[in-house]
Amino acid sequence: MKDYIYRMVDERCELSEKLIKLEDYLNKHSSNLDATERYLMTEQLEVMDKYNHILSARLVHALQKEEEQKEDEK
């Protein structure tokens, strides 16, 4: 695999960990947050989740593209 694919894998793993932590925090401490904090953290969670989906799609595309290039070289 090319270096940029490894970097995307690492980034997705880090992002997934942060998503889990933020979601857990919101689930456990939501009642302790004021409305603005809760809203902003929820928005952040949604954006991070969307970014995670986009990153996953980019990763799948890059892997497919790399596989096609290997087949073309044969």
N, C-alpha and C positions, 0 to 999 in steps of 0.2 A: 504494500500500500504506500501511497505517496504521503509525504510529511503533512500536507494540509488536511488529509483525511484523519490522520492520527490526532492532529490538533482539534478537529471538530469532535472527534470521539471524546477527547479529554474535556473539552468545553461543555459538551452535553452532559457528561457525568457530573461535573462540578455544578452545572445549572440544576440538574435533577436533585442533587443533594440540597441545594439552597431552596428549591421549591418545596421539598419535603419539610425542611426546617421551618420555613415561613408558614406553611399550612398547619403544621403542628402547633406553632406558636399561636396562630389565630384561633385554632380550635380550643386551646387551653386557656388563653388569656383574653379572648374577645370581650368578655364582660368587663375587664379592667381597663379597656381602651376607651378613649372618648370617641365620639362619632367620626370626627375628622381622621384620627389615626386609623380607625377600623376601615373607613372608606379607602384611604390611601393605600393601606396594606392589601386590601382586597383587590384594588386596581392593579397594584404591583404584581400580585399573584397571578392575575389574569394575563397581564402582559408577559410575564416570565413563562407562563404556560404556553402562550401563543408562540413565543420565541423558541421554546423547546420543540414544539411541533414543526416549526419552520426549519430549525437546525436538523431535526431528524429527517425531514424530507430532503434537505440538501445532502445529507450524508448518504441516503439511499441513492440519490441521483449520482453522486460522485462515485459510489461503488459500482453502479451499473455502467457508468461511462468508462470507468477503468477496466471493467470486464470486457466491454465492447472493444476497447483499444487492444486488449490482449488477443482477442479473437481475430482482429484485423491484421495483427502481426504474424499470424500463423500462415 
